[in-house]
């Protein structure tokens, strides 16, 4: 798996009340906060 995906899973579990997804594409970190 891609390390970025694993990190996203960890952050998603740590995030409480908000859905936080961290996607790492081509070395670029993209932070997506669904509202």
mmCIF entry with sequence, helices, sheets and N, C-alpha, C, O atoms, coordinates in Angstrom:
data_MODEL
# 
_entry.id   MODEL 
# 
_entity.id                         1 
_entity.type                       polymer 
_entity.pdbx_number_of_molecules   1 
# 
_entity_poly.entity_id                      1 
_entity_poly.type                           'polypeptide(L)' 
_entity_poly.nstd_linkage                   no 
_entity_poly.nstd_monomer                   no 
_entity_poly.pdbx_seq_one_letter_code       
;(UNK)(UNK)(UNK)(UNK)(UNK)(UNK)(UNK)(UNK)(UNK)(UNK)(UNK)(UNK)(UNK)(UNK)(UNK)(UNK)
(UNK)(UNK)(UNK)(UNK)(UNK)(UNK)(UNK)(UNK)(UNK)(UNK)(UNK)(UNK)(UNK)(UNK)(UNK)(UNK)
(UNK)(UNK)(UNK)
;
_entity_poly.pdbx_seq_one_letter_code_can   XXXXXXXXXXXXXXXXXXXXXXXXXXXXXXXXXXX 
_entity_poly.pdbx_strand_id                 A 
# 
loop_
_entity_poly_seq.entity_id 
_entity_poly_seq.num 
_entity_poly_seq.mon_id 
_entity_poly_seq.hetero 
1 1  UNK n 
1 2  UNK n 
1 3  UNK n 
1 4  UNK n 
1 5  UNK n 
1 6  UNK n 
1 7  UNK n 
1 8  UNK n 
1 9  UNK n 
1 10 UNK n 
1 11 UNK n 
1 12 UNK n 
1 13 UNK n 
1 14 UNK n 
1 15 UNK n 
1 16 UNK n 
1 17 UNK n 
1 18 UNK n 
1 19 UNK n 
1 20 UNK n 
1 21 UNK n 
1 22 UNK n 
1 23 UNK n 
1 24 UNK n 
1 25 UNK n 
1 26 UNK n 
1 27 UNK n 
1 28 UNK n 
1 29 UNK n 
1 30 UNK n 
1 31 UNK n 
1 32 UNK n 
1 33 UNK n 
1 34 UNK n 
1 35 UNK n 
# 
_struct_asym.id          A 
_struct_asym.entity_id   1 
# 
_struct_conf.conf_type_id            HELX_P 
_struct_conf.id                      HELX_P1 
_struct_conf.pdbx_PDB_helix_id       AA1 
_struct_conf.beg_label_comp_id       UNK 
_struct_conf.beg_label_asym_id       A 
_struct_conf.beg_label_seq_id        3 
_struct_conf.pdbx_beg_PDB_ins_code   ? 
_struct_conf.end_label_comp_id       UNK 
_struct_conf.end_label_asym_id       A 
_struct_conf.end_label_seq_id        14 
_struct_conf.pdbx_end_PDB_ins_code   ? 
_struct_conf.beg_auth_comp_id        UNK 
_struct_conf.beg_auth_asym_id        A 
_struct_conf.beg_auth_seq_id         3 
_struct_conf.end_auth_comp_id        UNK 
_struct_conf.end_auth_asym_id        A 
_struct_conf.end_auth_seq_id         14 
_struct_conf.pdbx_PDB_helix_class    1 
_struct_conf.details                 ? 
_struct_conf.pdbx_PDB_helix_length   12 
# 
_struct_conf_type.id          HELX_P 
_struct_conf_type.criteria    ? 
_struct_conf_type.reference   ? 
# 
_struct_sheet.id               AA1 
_struct_sheet.type             ? 
_struct_sheet.number_strands   2 
_struct_sheet.details          ? 
# 
_struct_sheet_order.sheet_id     AA1 
_struct_sheet_order.range_id_1   1 
_struct_sheet_order.range_id_2   2 
_struct_sheet_order.offset       ? 
_struct_sheet_order.sense        anti-parallel 
# 
loop_
_struct_sheet_range.sheet_id 
_struct_sheet_range.id 
_struct_sheet_range.beg_label_comp_id 
_struct_sheet_range.beg_label_asym_id 
_struct_sheet_range.beg_label_seq_id 
_struct_sheet_range.pdbx_beg_PDB_ins_code 
_struct_sheet_range.end_label_comp_id 
_struct_sheet_range.end_label_asym_id 
_struct_sheet_range.end_label_seq_id 
_struct_sheet_range.pdbx_end_PDB_ins_code 
_struct_sheet_range.beg_auth_comp_id 
_struct_sheet_range.beg_auth_asym_id 
_struct_sheet_range.beg_auth_seq_id 
_struct_sheet_range.end_auth_comp_id 
_struct_sheet_range.end_auth_asym_id 
_struct_sheet_range.end_auth_seq_id 
AA1 1 UNK A 20 ? UNK A 25 ? UNK A 20 UNK A 25 
AA1 2 UNK A 28 ? UNK A 33 ? UNK A 28 UNK A 33 
# 
loop_
_atom_site.group_PDB 
_atom_site.id 
_atom_site.type_symbol 
_atom_site.label_atom_id 
_atom_site.label_alt_id 
_atom_site.label_comp_id 
_atom_site.label_asym_id 
_atom_site.label_entity_id 
_atom_site.label_seq_id 
_atom_site.pdbx_PDB_ins_code 
_atom_site.Cartn_x 
_atom_site.Cartn_y 
_atom_site.Cartn_z 
_atom_site.occupancy 
_atom_site.B_iso_or_equiv 
_atom_site.pdbx_formal_charge 
_atom_site.auth_seq_id 
_atom_site.auth_comp_id 
_atom_site.auth_asym_id 
_atom_site.auth_atom_id 
_atom_site.pdbx_PDB_model_num 
ATOM 1   N N  . UNK A 1 1  ? 0.832   -1.208 0.000  1.00 0.00 ? 1  UNK A N  1 
ATOM 2   C CA . UNK A 1 1  ? 0.000   0.000  0.000  1.00 0.00 ? 1  UNK A CA 1 
ATOM 3   C C  . UNK A 1 1  ? 0.866   1.258  0.000  1.00 0.00 ? 1  UNK A C  1 
ATOM 4   O O  . UNK A 1 1  ? 2.058   1.209  0.307  1.00 0.00 ? 1  UNK A O  1 
ATOM 5   N N  . UNK A 1 2  ? 0.260   2.354  -0.341 1.00 0.00 ? 2  UNK A N  1 
ATOM 6   C CA . UNK A 1 2  ? 0.964   3.636  -0.336 1.00 0.00 ? 2  UNK A CA 1 
ATOM 7   C C  . UNK A 1 2  ? 0.985   4.190  1.082  1.00 0.00 ? 2  UNK A C  1 
ATOM 8   O O  . UNK A 1 2  ? -0.063  4.277  1.721  1.00 0.00 ? 2  UNK A O  1 
ATOM 9   N N  . UNK A 1 3  ? 2.157   4.567  1.585  1.00 0.00 ? 3  UNK A N  1 
ATOM 10  C CA . UNK A 1 3  ? 2.308   5.114  2.942  1.00 0.00 ? 3  UNK A CA 1 
ATOM 11  C C  . UNK A 1 3  ? 1.323   6.240  3.224  1.00 0.00 ? 3  UNK A C  1 
ATOM 12  O O  . UNK A 1 3  ? 0.834   6.392  4.343  1.00 0.00 ? 3  UNK A O  1 
ATOM 13  N N  . UNK A 1 4  ? 1.042   7.026  2.189  1.00 0.00 ? 4  UNK A N  1 
ATOM 14  C CA . UNK A 1 4  ? 0.104   8.142  2.343  1.00 0.00 ? 4  UNK A CA 1 
ATOM 15  C C  . UNK A 1 4  ? -1.280  7.645  2.721  1.00 0.00 ? 4  UNK A C  1 
ATOM 16  O O  . UNK A 1 4  ? -1.987  8.272  3.509  1.00 0.00 ? 4  UNK A O  1 
ATOM 17  N N  . UNK A 1 5  ? -1.661  6.496  2.141  1.00 0.00 ? 5  UNK A N  1 
ATOM 18  C CA . UNK A 1 5  ? -2.965  5.922  2.427  1.00 0.00 ? 5  UNK A CA 1 
ATOM 19  C C  . UNK A 1 5  ? -3.038  5.448  3.879  1.00 0.00 ? 5  UNK A C  1 
ATOM 20  O O  . UNK A 1 5  ? -4.045  5.638  4.562  1.00 0.00 ? 5  UNK A O  1 
ATOM 21  N N  . UNK A 1 6  ? -1.955  4.833  4.330  1.00 0.00 ? 6  UNK A N  1 
ATOM 22  C CA . UNK A 1 6  ? -1.887  4.356  5.707  1.00 0.00 ? 6  UNK A CA 1 
ATOM 23  C C  . UNK A 1 6  ? -1.948  5.523  6.684  1.00 0.00 ? 6  UNK A C  1 
ATOM 24  O O  . UNK A 1 6  ? -2.597  5.445  7.727  1.00 0.00 ? 6  UNK A O  1 
ATOM 25  N N  . UNK A 1 7  ? -1.271  6.588  6.334  1.00 0.00 ? 7  UNK A N  1 
ATOM 26  C CA . UNK A 1 7  ? -1.266  7.788  7.170  1.00 0.00 ? 7  UNK A CA 1 
ATOM 27  C C  . UNK A 1 7  ? -2.667  8.377  7.238  1.00 0.00 ? 7  UNK A C  1 
ATOM 28  O O  . UNK A 1 7  ? -3.108  8.844  8.288  1.00 0.00 ? 7  UNK A O  1 
ATOM 29  N N  . UNK A 1 8  ? -3.357  8.351  6.111  1.00 0.00 ? 8  UNK A N  1 
ATOM 30  C CA . UNK A 1 8  ? -4.714  8.875  6.043  1.00 0.00 ? 8  UNK A CA 1 
ATOM 31  C C  . UNK A 1 8  ? -5.625  8.085  6.972  1.00 0.00 ? 8  UNK A C  1 
ATOM 32  O O  . UNK A 1 8  ? -6.482  8.652  7.650  1.00 0.00 ? 8  UNK A O  1 
ATOM 33  N N  . UNK A 1 9  ? -5.431  6.769  6.997  1.00 0.00 ? 9  UNK A N  1 
ATOM 34  C CA . UNK A 1 9  ? -6.247  5.918  7.869  1.00 0.00 ? 9  UNK A CA 1 
ATOM 35  C C  . UNK A 1 9  ? -5.995  6.253  9.325  1.00 0.00 ? 9  UNK A C  1 
ATOM 36  O O  . UNK A 1 9  ? -6.931  6.324  10.122 1.00 0.00 ? 9  UNK A O  1 
ATOM 37  N N  . UNK A 1 10 ? -4.734  6.459  9.674  1.00 0.00 ? 10 UNK A N  1 
ATOM 38  C CA . UNK A 1 10 ? -4.367  6.781  11.052 1.00 0.00 ? 10 UNK A CA 1 
ATOM 39  C C  . UNK A 1 10 ? -4.949  8.129  11.461 1.00 0.00 ? 10 UNK A C  1 
ATOM 40  O O  . UNK A 1 10 ? -5.499  8.268  12.553 1.00 0.00 ? 10 UNK A O  1 
ATOM 41  N N  . UNK A 1 11 ? -4.827  9.110  10.592 1.00 0.00 ? 11 UNK A N  1 
ATOM 42  C CA . UNK A 1 11 ? -5.338  10.448 10.877 1.00 0.00 ? 11 UNK A CA 1 
ATOM 43  C C  . UNK A 1 11 ? -6.854  10.432 10.972 1.00 0.00 ? 11 UNK A C  1 
ATOM 44  O O  . UNK A 1 11 ? -7.447  11.154 11.773 1.00 0.00 ? 11 UNK A O  1 
ATOM 45  N N  . UNK A 1 12 ? -7.477  9.592  10.137 1.00 0.00 ? 12 UNK A N  1 
ATOM 46  C CA . UNK A 1 12 ? -8.932  9.492  10.129 1.00 0.00 ? 12 UNK A CA 1 
ATOM 47  C C  . UNK A 1 12 ? -9.427  8.946  11.459 1.00 0.00 ? 12 UNK A C  1 
ATOM 48  O O  . UNK A 1 12 ? -10.471 9.364  11.960 1.00 0.00 ? 12 UNK A O  1 
ATOM 49  N N  . UNK A 1 13 ? -8.681  8.018  12.022 1.00 0.00 ? 13 UNK A N  1 
ATOM 50  C CA . UNK A 1 13 ? -9.045  7.421  13.304 1.00 0.00 ? 13 UNK A CA 1 
ATOM 51  C C  . UNK A 1 13 ? -8.808  8.402  14.442 1.00 0.00 ? 13 UNK A C  1 
ATOM 52  O O  . UNK A 1 13 ? -9.551  8.426  15.424 1.00 0.00 ? 13 UNK A O  1 
ATOM 53  N N  . UNK A 1 14 ? -7.755  9.218  14.297 1.00 0.00 ? 14 UNK A N  1 
ATOM 54  C CA . UNK A 1 14 ? -7.418  10.201 15.327 1.00 0.00 ? 14 UNK A CA 1 
ATOM 55  C C  . UNK A 1 14 ? -8.388  11.379 15.311 1.00 0.00 ? 14 UNK A C  1 
ATOM 56  O O  . UNK A 1 14 ? -8.650  11.998 16.342 1.00 0.00 ? 14 UNK A O  1 
ATOM 57  N N  . UNK A 1 15 ? -8.909  11.675 14.136 1.00 0.00 ? 15 UNK A N  1 
ATOM 58  C CA . UNK A 1 15 ? -9.832  12.799 14.006 1.00 0.00 ? 15 UNK A CA 1 
ATOM 59  C C  . UNK A 1 15 ? -11.173 12.462 14.651 1.00 0.00 ? 15 UNK A C  1 
ATOM 60  O O  . UNK A 1 15 ? -11.793 11.451 14.322 1.00 0.00 ? 15 UNK A O  1 
ATOM 61  N N  . UNK A 1 16 ? -11.612 13.316 15.571 1.00 0.00 ? 16 UNK A N  1 
ATOM 62  C CA . UNK A 1 16 ? -12.874 13.077 16.253 1.00 0.00 ? 16 UNK A CA 1 
ATOM 63  C C  . UNK A 1 16 ? -13.889 14.156 15.884 1.00 0.00 ? 16 UNK A C  1 
ATOM 64  O O  . UNK A 1 16 ? -13.627 15.349 16.034 1.00 0.00 ? 16 UNK A O  1 
ATOM 65  N N  . UNK A 1 17 ? -15.056 13.716 15.397 1.00 0.00 ? 17 UNK A N  1 
ATOM 66  C CA . UNK A 1 17 ? -16.099 14.674 15.027 1.00 0.00 ? 17 UNK A CA 1 
ATOM 67  C C  . UNK A 1 17 ? -15.970 15.141 13.585 1.00 0.00 ? 17 UNK A C  1 
ATOM 68  O O  . UNK A 1 17 ? -16.957 15.529 12.960 1.00 0.00 ? 17 UNK A O  1 
ATOM 69  N N  . UNK A 1 18 ? -14.749 15.103 13.058 1.00 0.00 ? 18 UNK A N  1 
ATOM 70  C CA . UNK A 1 18 ? -14.553 15.549 11.675 1.00 0.00 ? 18 UNK A CA 1 
ATOM 71  C C  . UNK A 1 18 ? -13.895 14.453 10.861 1.00 0.00 ? 18 UNK A C  1 
ATOM 72  O O  . UNK A 1 18 ? -13.049 13.709 11.355 1.00 0.00 ? 18 UNK A O  1 
ATOM 73  N N  . UNK A 1 19 ? -14.298 14.370 9.615  1.00 0.00 ? 19 UNK A N  1 
ATOM 74  C CA . UNK A 1 19 ? -13.694 13.381 8.728  1.00 0.00 ? 19 UNK A CA 1 
ATOM 75  C C  . UNK A 1 19 ? -12.483 13.982 8.053  1.00 0.00 ? 19 UNK A C  1 
ATOM 76  O O  . UNK A 1 19 ? -12.596 14.914 7.256  1.00 0.00 ? 19 UNK A O  1 
ATOM 77  N N  . UNK A 1 20 ? -11.312 13.436 8.383  1.00 0.00 ? 20 UNK A N  1 
ATOM 78  C CA . UNK A 1 20 ? -10.085 14.000 7.835  1.00 0.00 ? 20 UNK A CA 1 
ATOM 79  C C  . UNK A 1 20 ? -9.375  12.981 6.963  1.00 0.00 ? 20 UNK A C  1 
ATOM 80  O O  . UNK A 1 20 ? -9.009  11.896 7.417  1.00 0.00 ? 20 UNK A O  1 
ATOM 81  N N  . UNK A 1 21 ? -9.190  13.347 5.712  1.00 0.00 ? 21 UNK A N  1 
ATOM 82  C CA . UNK A 1 21 ? -8.516  12.445 4.788  1.00 0.00 ? 21 UNK A CA 1 
ATOM 83  C C  . UNK A 1 21 ? -7.248  13.100 4.263  1.00 0.00 ? 21 UNK A C  1 
ATOM 84  O O  . UNK A 1 21 ? -7.276  14.220 3.752  1.00 0.00 ? 21 UNK A O  1 
ATOM 85  N N  . UNK A 1 22 ? -6.153  12.394 4.394  1.00 0.00 ? 22 UNK A N  1 
ATOM 86  C CA . UNK A 1 22 ? -4.891  12.944 3.905  1.00 0.00 ? 22 UNK A CA 1 
ATOM 87  C C  . UNK A 1 22 ? -4.383  12.104 2.738  1.00 0.00 ? 22 UNK A C  1 
ATOM 88  O O  . UNK A 1 22 ? -3.992  10.948 2.906  1.00 0.00 ? 22 UNK A O  1 
ATOM 89  N N  . UNK A 1 23 ? -4.397  12.704 1.568  1.00 0.00 ? 23 UNK A N  1 
ATOM 90  C CA . UNK A 1 23 ? -3.974  11.981 0.381  1.00 0.00 ? 23 UNK A CA 1 
ATOM 91  C C  . UNK A 1 23 ? -2.638  12.520 -0.113 1.00 0.00 ? 23 UNK A C  1 
ATOM 92  O O  . UNK A 1 23 ? -2.469  13.724 -0.306 1.00 0.00 ? 23 UNK A O  1 
ATOM 93  N N  . UNK A 1 24 ? -1.704  11.616 -0.311 1.00 0.00 ? 24 UNK A N  1 
ATOM 94  C CA . UNK A 1 24 ? -0.394  12.038 -0.803 1.00 0.00 ? 24 UNK A CA 1 
ATOM 95  C C  . UNK A 1 24 ? -0.243  11.603 -2.254 1.00 0.00 ? 24 UNK A C  1 
ATOM 96  O O  . UNK A 1 24 ? -0.126  10.414 -2.551 1.00 0.00 ? 24 UNK A O  1 
ATOM 97  N N  . UNK A 1 25 ? -0.247  12.579 -3.146 1.00 0.00 ? 25 UNK A N  1 
ATOM 98  C CA . UNK A 1 25 ? -0.158  12.283 -4.572 1.00 0.00 ? 25 UNK A CA 1 
ATOM 99  C C  . UNK A 1 25 ? 1.084   12.934 -5.174 1.00 0.00 ? 25 UNK A C  1 
ATOM 100 O O  . UNK A 1 25 ? 1.266   14.150 -5.106 1.00 0.00 ? 25 UNK A O  1 
ATOM 101 N N  . UNK A 1 26 ? 1.925   12.100 -5.761 1.00 0.00 ? 26 UNK A N  1 
ATOM 102 C CA . UNK A 1 26 ? 3.147   12.585 -6.416 1.00 0.00 ? 26 UNK A CA 1 
ATOM 103 C C  . UNK A 1 26 ? 3.981   13.451 -5.476 1.00 0.00 ? 26 UNK A C  1 
ATOM 104 O O  . UNK A 1 26 ? 4.573   14.439 -5.909 1.00 0.00 ? 26 UNK A O  1 
ATOM 105 N N  . UNK A 1 27 ? 4.033   13.090 -4.194 1.00 0.00 ? 27 UNK A N  1 
ATOM 106 C CA . UNK A 1 27 ? 4.841   13.851 -3.250 1.00 0.00 ? 27 UNK A CA 1 
ATOM 107 C C  . UNK A 1 27 ? 4.121   15.097 -2.762 1.00 0.00 ? 27 UNK A C  1 
ATOM 108 O O  . UNK A 1 27 ? 4.630   15.818 -1.903 1.00 0.00 ? 27 UNK A O  1 
ATOM 109 N N  . UNK A 1 28 ? 2.950   15.348 -3.302 1.00 0.00 ? 28 UNK A N  1 
ATOM 110 C CA . UNK A 1 28 ? 2.189   16.529 -2.891 1.00 0.00 ? 28 UNK A CA 1 
ATOM 111 C C  . UNK A 1 28 ? 1.121   16.120 -1.885 1.00 0.00 ? 28 UNK A C  1 
ATOM 112 O O  . UNK A 1 28 ? 0.294   15.250 -2.156 1.00 0.00 ? 28 UNK A O  1 
ATOM 113 N N  . UNK A 1 29 ? 1.152   16.758 -0.725 1.00 0.00 ? 29 UNK A N  1 
ATOM 114 C CA . UNK A 1 29 ? 0.176   16.438 0.310  1.00 0.00 ? 29 UNK A CA 1 
ATOM 115 C C  . UNK A 1 29 ? -1.089  17.265 0.111  1.00 0.00 ? 29 UNK A C  1 
ATOM 116 O O  . UNK A 1 29 ? -1.052  18.495 0.109  1.00 0.00 ? 29 UNK A O  1 
ATOM 117 N N  . UNK A 1 30 ? -2.211  16.564 -0.056 1.00 0.00 ? 30 UNK A N  1 
ATOM 118 C CA . UNK A 1 30 ? -3.481  17.253 -0.252 1.00 0.00 ? 30 UNK A CA 1 
ATOM 119 C C  . UNK A 1 30 ? -4.401  16.974 0.934  1.00 0.00 ? 30 UNK A C  1 
ATOM 120 O O  . UNK A 1 30 ? -4.730  15.822 1.217  1.00 0.00 ? 30 UNK A O  1 
ATOM 121 N N  . UNK A 1 31 ? -4.804  18.018 1.613  1.00 0.00 ? 31 UNK A N  1 
ATOM 122 C CA . UNK A 1 31 ? -5.673  17.856 2.776  1.00 0.00 ? 31 UNK A CA 1 
ATOM 123 C C  . UNK A 1 31 ? -7.123  18.133 2.380  1.00 0.00 ? 31 UNK A C  1 
ATOM 124 O O  . UNK A 1 31 ? -7.461  19.225 1.925  1.00 0.00 ? 31 UNK A O  1 
ATOM 125 N N  . UNK A 1 32 ? -7.973  17.117 2.565  1.00 0.00 ? 32 UNK A N  1 
ATOM 126 C CA . UNK A 1 32 ? -9.369  17.258 2.186  1.00 0.00 ? 32 UNK A CA 1 
ATOM 127 C C  . UNK A 1 32 ? -10.252 17.230 3.421  1.00 0.00 ? 32 UNK A C  1 
ATOM 128 O O  . UNK A 1 32 ? -10.248 16.252 4.168  1.00 0.00 ? 32 UNK A O  1 
ATOM 129 N N  . UNK A 1 33 ? -11.006 18.294 3.639  1.00 0.00 ? 33 UNK A N  1 
ATOM 130 C CA . UNK A 1 33 ? -11.913 18.364 4.783  1.00 0.00 ? 33 UNK A CA 1 
ATOM 131 C C  . UNK A 1 33 ? -13.347 18.516 4.307  1.00 0.00 ? 33 UNK A C  1 
ATOM 132 O O  . UNK A 1 33 ? -13.796 19.627 4.025  1.00 0.00 ? 33 UNK A O  1 
ATOM 133 N N  . UNK A 1 34 ? -14.068 17.407 4.215  1.00 0.00 ? 34 UNK A N  1 
ATOM 134 C CA . UNK A 1 34 ? -15.466 17.432 3.789  1.00 0.00 ? 34 UNK A CA 1 
ATOM 135 C C  . UNK A 1 34 ? -16.316 18.198 4.792  1.00 0.00 ? 34 UNK A C  1 
ATOM 136 O O  . UNK A 1 34 ? -16.225 17.951 5.995  1.00 0.00 ? 34 UNK A O  1 
ATOM 137 N N  . UNK A 1 35 ? -17.146 19.130 4.309  1.00 0.00 ? 35 UNK A N  1 
ATOM 138 C CA . UNK A 1 35 ? -17.976 19.897 5.231  1.00 0.00 ? 35 UNK A CA 1 
ATOM 139 C C  . UNK A 1 35 ? -19.392 19.787 4.804  1.00 0.00 ? 35 UNK A C  1 
ATOM 140 O O  . UNK A 1 35 ? -20.276 20.360 5.441  1.00 0.00 ? 35 UNK A O  1 
# 
